Amino acid sequence: MAQKQPFDAQKKQPVFCEFATEIRVPFFDVDSMEIVWHGHYVKYLEEARCAFLTALNYDYNVMRKEGYAWPVVHLQLKYVRPAQFGQLLRVVVKLVEFETYLKLDYEIRDAHEDTRLTLGSTTQVAVAMATRETQIQTPASWQNAVRDYLHQAA
């Protein structure tokens, strides 16, 4: 019998797992009003994604070693409230698809007050580096790493 997956109430889709990391807003990410410039939120998603991939033991170095590049093919952001200089952010990563492509949803929150600041989503596809062909399905080594992580988390 398959295990029931948690549901993301925002998007009404299954969530395989969640992972969270914290990031403190550095001075060089803010404008003269001490508000984070909108483009830096993409960097925060990348930092959280890299931390999640490291937890999976399948980071970009492993992806490359396995012969695949994983370009972002879709990015979505919704700004709710601005982040400010020195603020501690909690970035929650939700794995919503991993067999045909890698889709992650994100929520950036104030780590202390737990207020929502930004929502995001990224989609990445596996591309065989030798042929530059987009893969219809993600590589077996990736799927196995995710399943091992999910099994250990259960």
CYANA upper distance limits for C-alpha pairs under 8 A (distance plus 0.5 A):
  5 GLN  CA     14 PRO  CA      6.28
  5 GLN  CA     15 VAL  CA      6.64
  5 GLN  CA     16 PHE  CA      6.52
  6 PRO  CA     14 PRO  CA      6.33
  6 PRO  CA     15 VAL  CA      5.94
  6 PRO  CA     16 PHE  CA      7.44
  6 PRO  CA     17 CYS  CA      8.44
  7 PHE  CA     12 LYS  CA      6.78
  7 PHE  CA     13 GLN  CA      6.10
  7 PHE  CA     14 PRO  CA      5.03
  7 PHE  CA     15 VAL  CA      6.12
  8 ASP  CA     12 LYS  CA      5.74
  8 ASP  CA     13 GLN  CA      5.91
  8 ASP  CA     14 PRO  CA      6.56
  8 ASP  CA     15 VAL  CA      6.62
  9 ALA  CA     13 GLN  CA      7.98
 13 GLN  CA     96 VAL  CA      7.87
 14 PRO  CA     96 VAL  CA      6.67
 15 VAL  CA     94 LYS  CA      6.72
 15 VAL  CA     95 LEU  CA      6.25
 15 VAL  CA     96 VAL  CA      5.27
 15 VAL  CA     97 GLU  CA      8.49
 16 PHE  CA     94 LYS  CA      7.84
 16 PHE  CA     95 LEU  CA      5.97
 16 PHE  CA     96 VAL  CA      6.37
 16 PHE  CA     97 GLU  CA      8.20
 16 PHE  CA    150 LEU  CA      8.07
 17 CYS  CA     94 LYS  CA      6.37
 17 CYS  CA     95 LEU  CA      6.02
 17 CYS  CA     96 VAL  CA      8.29
 17 CYS  CA    150 LEU  CA      7.64
 18 GLU  CA     92 VAL  CA      7.23
 18 GLU  CA     93 VAL  CA      6.03
 18 GLU  CA     94 LYS  CA      5.03
 18 GLU  CA     95 LEU  CA      6.92
 19 PHE  CA     52 PHE  CA      6.89
 19 PHE  CA     92 VAL  CA      6.21
 19 PHE  CA     93 VAL  CA      5.59
 19 PHE  CA     94 LYS  CA      7.07
 20 ALA  CA     48 ALA  CA      7.84
 20 ALA  CA     52 PHE  CA      8.37
 20 ALA  CA     90 ARG  CA      7.11
 20 ALA  CA     91 VAL  CA      5.98
 20 ALA  CA     92 VAL  CA      4.80
 20 ALA  CA     93 VAL  CA      6.47
 21 THR  CA     48 ALA  CA      6.65
 21 THR  CA     51 ALA  CA      7.77
 21 THR  CA     90 ARG  CA      6.24
 21 THR  CA     91 VAL  CA      5.92
 21 THR  CA     92 VAL  CA      7.20
 22 GLU  CA     88 LEU  CA      7.24
 22 GLU  CA     89 LEU  CA      5.92
 22 GLU  CA     90 ARG  CA      4.97
 22 GLU  CA     91 VAL  CA      6.55
 22 GLU  CA    111 ALA  CA      7.95
 23 ILE  CA     44 TYR  CA      8.03
 23 ILE  CA     88 LEU  CA      6.33
 23 ILE  CA     89 LEU  CA      5.58
 23 ILE  CA     90 ARG  CA      7.00
 23 ILE  CA     91 VAL  CA      8.01
 24 ARG  CA     86 GLY  CA      6.39
 24 ARG  CA     87 GLN  CA      6.15
 24 ARG  CA     88 LEU  CA      4.86
 24 ARG  CA     89 LEU  CA      6.40
 25 VAL  CA     29 ASP  CA      7.30
 25 VAL  CA     36 VAL  CA      8.19
 25 VAL  CA     83 ALA  CA      8.14
 25 VAL  CA     84 GLN  CA      7.23
 25 VAL  CA     85 PHE  CA      5.78
 25 VAL  CA     86 GLY  CA      5.46
 25 VAL  CA     87 GLN  CA      5.97
 25 VAL  CA     88 LEU  CA      6.98
 25 VAL  CA     89 LEU  CA      7.84
 26 PRO  CA     30 VAL  CA      7.96
 26 PRO  CA     85 PHE  CA      6.58
 26 PRO  CA     86 GLY  CA      6.62
 27 PHE  CA     34 GLU  CA      8.30
 27 PHE  CA     85 PHE  CA      6.28
 27 PHE  CA     86 GLY  CA      7.76
 29 ASP  CA     36 VAL  CA      6.05
 29 ASP  CA     37 TRP  CA      6.83
 29 ASP  CA     40 HIS  CA      7.02
 29 ASP  CA     85 PHE  CA      8.17
 30 VAL  CA     34 GLU  CA      5.48
 30 VAL  CA     35 ILE  CA      5.48
 30 VAL  CA     36 VAL  CA      4.73
 30 VAL  CA     37 TRP  CA      6.09
 30 VAL  CA     84 GLN  CA      7.57
 30 VAL  CA     85 PHE  CA      6.75
 31 ASP  CA     35 ILE  CA      6.14
 31 ASP  CA     36 VAL  CA      6.94
 31 ASP  CA     37 TRP  CA      6.73
 34 GLU  CA     84 GLN  CA      6.13
 34 GLU  CA     85 PHE  CA      5.88
 35 ILE  CA     82 PRO  CA      6.79
 35 ILE  CA     83 ALA  CA      6.43
 35 ILE  CA     84 GLN  CA      5.05
 35 ILE  CA     85 PHE  CA      6.91
 36 VAL  CA     40 HIS  CA      7.34
 36 VAL  CA     41 TYR  CA      8.38
 36 VAL  CA     82 PRO  CA      7.16
 36 VAL  CA     83 ALA  CA      6.02
 36 VAL  CA     84 GLN  CA      6.16
 36 VAL  CA     85 PHE  CA      7.52
 37 TRP  CA     41 TYR  CA      8.25
 39 GLY  CA     43 LYS  CA      8.03
 40 HIS  CA     44 TYR  CA      7.07
 41 TYR  CA     45 LEU  CA      6.87
 42 VAL  CA     46 GLU  CA      6.81
 43 LYS  CA     47 GLU  CA      6.67
 44 TYR  CA     48 ALA  CA      6.73
 44 TYR  CA     91 VAL  CA      8.22
 45 LEU  CA     49 ARG  CA      6.51
 45 LEU  CA     91 VAL  CA      8.01
 45 LEU  CA    106 TYR  CA      7.63
 45 LEU  CA    120 GLY  CA      8.32
 46 GLU  CA     50 CYS  CA      6.53
 47 GLU  CA     51 ALA  CA      6.79
 48 ALA  CA     52 PHE  CA      6.68
 48 ALA  CA     91 VAL  CA      6.87
 48 ALA  CA     92 VAL  CA      8.16
 48 ALA  CA     93 VAL  CA      7.40
 49 ARG  CA     53 LEU  CA      6.64
 49 ARG  CA     93 VAL  CA      7.60
 50 CYS  CA     54 THR  CA      6.62
 50 CYS  CA     59 ASP  CA      7.19
 50 CYS  CA     60 TYR  CA      8.36
 51 ALA  CA     55 ALA  CA      6.79
 52 PHE  CA     56 LEU  CA      6.86
 52 PHE  CA     93 VAL  CA      8.00
 53 LEU  CA     57 ASN  CA      6.79
 53 LEU  CA     58 TYR  CA      5.88
 53 LEU  CA     59 ASP  CA      5.22
 53 LEU  CA     60 TYR  CA      8.20
 54 THR  CA     58 TYR  CA      6.50
 54 THR  CA     59 ASP  CA      5.68
 56 LEU  CA    145 ALA  CA      6.86
 56 LEU  CA    146 VAL  CA      7.01
 56 LEU  CA    149 TYR  CA      6.35
 57 ASN  CA    145 ALA  CA      7.63
 58 TYR  CA     62 VAL  CA      5.94
 58 TYR  CA     63 MET  CA      7.18
 58 TYR  CA    142 TRP  CA      7.62
 58 TYR  CA    145 ALA  CA      7.19
 59 ASP  CA     63 MET  CA      6.83
 60 TYR  CA     64 ARG  CA      6.61
 61 ASN  CA     65 LYS  CA      6.61
 62 VAL  CA     66 GLU  CA      6.55
 63 MET  CA     67 GLY  CA      6.95
 63 MET  CA     68 TYR  CA      5.92
 63 MET  CA     69 ALA  CA      7.10
 63 MET  CA     70 TRP  CA      8.20
 63 MET  CA    142 TRP  CA      8.47
 64 ARG  CA     68 TYR  CA      5.65
 64 ARG  CA     69 ALA  CA      6.58
 66 GLU  CA    141 SER  CA      8.36
 67 GLY  CA    128 ALA  CA      6.51
 67 GLY  CA    129 MET  CA      6.10
 67 GLY  CA    130 ALA  CA      7.65
 68 TYR  CA    126 ALA  CA      6.45
 68 TYR  CA    127 VAL  CA      5.85
 68 TYR  CA    128 ALA  CA      5.22
 68 TYR  CA    129 MET  CA      5.74
 69 ALA  CA    126 ALA  CA      6.38
 69 ALA  CA    127 VAL  CA      5.67
 69 ALA  CA    128 ALA  CA      7.06
 69 ALA  CA    129 MET  CA      6.60
 70 TRP  CA    124 GLN  CA      6.15
 70 TRP  CA    125 VAL  CA      5.85
 70 TRP  CA    126 ALA  CA      5.30
 70 TRP  CA    127 VAL  CA      6.65
 71 PRO  CA    124 GLN  CA      5.90
 71 PRO  CA    125 VAL  CA      6.61
 71 PRO  CA    126 ALA  CA      7.78
 71 PRO  CA    127 VAL  CA      8.20
 72 VAL  CA    122 THR  CA      7.15
 72 VAL  CA    123 THR  CA      6.18
 72 VAL  CA    124 GLN  CA      4.84
 72 VAL  CA    125 VAL  CA      7.44
 73 VAL  CA    122 THR  CA      8.15
 73 VAL  CA    123 THR  CA      6.25
 73 VAL  CA    124 GLN  CA      6.06
 73 VAL  CA    125 VAL  CA      7.50
 74 HIS  CA    121 SER  CA      8.38
 74 HIS  CA    122 THR  CA      6.10
 74 HIS  CA    123 THR  CA      5.56
 74 HIS  CA    124 GLN  CA      7.65
 75 LEU  CA    120 GLY  CA      7.91
 75 LEU  CA    121 SER  CA      6.25
 75 LEU  CA    122 THR  CA      5.11
 75 LEU  CA    123 THR  CA      7.13
 76 GLN  CA    120 GLY  CA      5.82
 76 GLN  CA    121 SER  CA      5.61
 76 GLN  CA    122 THR  CA      7.03
 77 LEU  CA    118 THR  CA      7.57
 77 LEU  CA    119 LEU  CA      6.25
 77 LEU  CA    120 GLY  CA      4.83
 77 LEU  CA    121 SER  CA      7.16
 78 LYS  CA    118 THR  CA      6.18
 78 LYS  CA    119 LEU  CA      5.60
 78 LYS  CA    120 GLY  CA      6.72
 79 TYR  CA    117 LEU  CA      6.97
 79 TYR  CA    118 THR  CA      5.17
 79 TYR  CA    119 LEU  CA      7.13
 80 VAL  CA    116 ARG  CA      7.42
 80 VAL  CA    117 LEU  CA      5.49
 80 VAL  CA    118 THR  CA      5.80
 80 VAL  CA    119 LEU  CA      8.13
 81 ARG  CA    116 ARG  CA      7.68
 81 ARG  CA    117 LEU  CA      5.03
 81 ARG  CA    118 THR  CA      7.27
 82 PRO  CA    117 LEU  CA      6.76
 83 ALA  CA     87 GLN  CA      7.23
 83 ALA  CA    110 ASP  CA      8.50
 83 ALA  CA    117 LEU  CA      7.29
 87 GLN  CA    110 ASP  CA      7.71
 88 LEU  CA    110 ASP  CA      6.71
 88 LEU  CA    111 ALA  CA      6.01
 88 LEU  CA    112 HIS  CA      7.85
 89 LEU  CA    108 ILE  CA      6.96
 89 LEU  CA    109 ARG  CA      6.16
 89 LEU  CA    110 ASP  CA      5.37
 89 LEU  CA    111 ALA  CA      5.50
 90 ARG  CA    108 ILE  CA      6.27
 90 ARG  CA    109 ARG  CA      5.69
 90 ARG  CA    110 ASP  CA      6.56
 90 ARG  CA    111 ALA  CA      5.39
 91 VAL  CA    106 TYR  CA      7.20
 91 VAL  CA    107 GLU  CA      6.22
 91 VAL  CA    108 ILE  CA      5.01
 91 VAL  CA    109 ARG  CA      6.89
 92 VAL  CA    106 TYR  CA      5.98
 92 VAL  CA    107 GLU  CA      5.65
 92 VAL  CA    108 ILE  CA      6.93
 93 VAL  CA    104 LEU  CA      6.90
 93 VAL  CA    105 ASP  CA      6.36
 93 VAL  CA    106 TYR  CA      5.23
 93 VAL  CA    107 GLU  CA      7.34
 94 LYS  CA    104 LEU  CA      5.94
 94 LYS  CA    105 ASP  CA      5.52
 94 LYS  CA    106 TYR  CA      6.67
 95 LEU  CA    102 LEU  CA      8.34
 95 LEU  CA    103 LYS  CA      6.86
 95 LEU  CA    104 LEU  CA      5.34
 95 LEU  CA    105 ASP  CA      7.18
 96 VAL  CA    102 LEU  CA      8.37
 96 VAL  CA    103 LYS  CA      6.13
 96 VAL  CA    104 LEU  CA      6.28
 96 VAL  CA    105 ASP  CA      7.53
 97 GLU  CA    101 TYR  CA      6.91
 97 GLU  CA    102 LEU  CA      6.02
 97 GLU  CA    103 LYS  CA      5.46
 97 GLU  CA    104 LEU  CA      7.70
 98 PHE  CA    102 LEU  CA      5.10
 98 PHE  CA    103 LYS  CA      7.08
 98 PHE  CA    138 THR  CA      7.58
 98 PHE  CA    143 GLN  CA      7.33
 98 PHE  CA    146 VAL  CA      8.23
 99 GLU  CA    137 GLN  CA      6.49
 99 GLU  CA    138 THR  CA      5.89
 99 GLU  CA    143 GLN  CA      6.86
100 THR  CA    125 VAL  CA      8.31
100 THR  CA    136 ILE  CA      6.71
100 THR  CA    137 GLN  CA      4.74
100 THR  CA    138 THR  CA      5.76
101 TYR  CA    123 THR  CA      7.46
101 TYR  CA    124 GLN  CA      6.47
101 TYR  CA    125 VAL  CA      5.43
101 TYR  CA    126 ALA  CA      7.38
101 TYR  CA    137 GLN  CA      7.19
101 TYR  CA    138 THR  CA      6.34
102 LEU  CA    122 THR  CA      8.50
102 LEU  CA    123 THR  CA      6.10
102 LEU  CA    124 GLN  CA      5.53
102 LEU  CA    125 VAL  CA      6.77
102 LEU  CA    138 THR  CA      8.43
103 LYS  CA    121 SER  CA      7.71
103 LYS  CA    122 THR  CA      6.23
103 LYS  CA    123 THR  CA      4.92
103 LYS  CA    124 GLN  CA      6.94
104 LEU  CA    121 SER  CA      6.12
104 LEU  CA    122 THR  CA      5.95
104 LEU  CA    123 THR  CA      7.08
105 ASP  CA    119 LEU  CA      8.14
105 ASP  CA    120 GLY  CA      6.24
105 ASP  CA    121 SER  CA      4.77
105 ASP  CA    122 THR  CA      7.09
106 TYR  CA    119 LEU  CA      6.20
106 TYR  CA    120 GLY  CA      5.35
106 TYR  CA    121 SER  CA      6.33
107 GLU  CA    116 ARG  CA      7.65
107 GLU  CA    117 LEU  CA      8.11
107 GLU  CA    118 THR  CA      6.40
107 GLU  CA    119 LEU  CA      5.20
107 GLU  CA    120 GLY  CA      6.88
108 ILE  CA    116 ARG  CA      6.74
108 ILE  CA    117 LEU  CA      6.01
108 ILE  CA    118 THR  CA      5.52
108 ILE  CA    119 LEU  CA      6.84
109 ARG  CA    114 ASP  CA      6.08
109 ARG  CA    115 THR  CA      5.85
109 ARG  CA    116 ARG  CA      4.94
109 ARG  CA    117 LEU  CA      5.69
109 ARG  CA    118 THR  CA      7.53
110 ASP  CA    114 ASP  CA      5.44
110 ASP  CA    115 THR  CA      5.80
110 ASP  CA    116 ARG  CA      7.12
110 ASP  CA    117 LEU  CA      7.43
111 ALA  CA    115 THR  CA      8.40
125 VAL  CA    134 THR  CA      7.39
125 VAL  CA    135 GLN  CA      7.61
125 VAL  CA    138 THR  CA      7.90
126 ALA  CA    134 THR  CA      6.50
126 ALA  CA    135 GLN  CA      6.03
126 ALA  CA    137 GLN  CA      8.31
126 ALA  CA    138 THR  CA      6.41
126 ALA  CA    139 PRO  CA      7.95
127 VAL  CA    132 ARG  CA      6.25
127 VAL  CA    133 GLU  CA      5.90
127 VAL  CA    134 THR  CA      4.84
127 VAL  CA    135 GLN  CA      6.19
128 ALA  CA    132 ARG  CA      5.66
128 ALA  CA    133 GLU  CA      5.91
128 ALA  CA    134 THR  CA      7.02
128 ALA  CA    135 GLN  CA      7.46
129 MET  CA    133 GLU  CA      8.06
135 GLN  CA    139 PRO  CA      8.48
138 THR  CA    142 TRP  CA      7.21
138 THR  CA    143 GLN  CA      7.40
139 PRO  CA    143 GLN  CA      6.98
140 ALA  CA    144 ASN  CA      6.49
141 SER  CA    145 ALA  CA      6.72
142 TRP  CA    146 VAL  CA      6.82
143 GLN  CA    147 ARG  CA      6.64
144 ASN  CA    148 ASP  CA      6.52
145 ALA  CA    149 TYR  CA      6.72
146 VAL  CA    150 LEU  CA      6.63
147 ARG  CA    151 HIS  CA      6.49
148 ASP  CA    152 GLN  CA      6.66
149 TYR  CA    153 ALA  CA      6.62
150 LEU  CA    154 ALA  CA      6.68
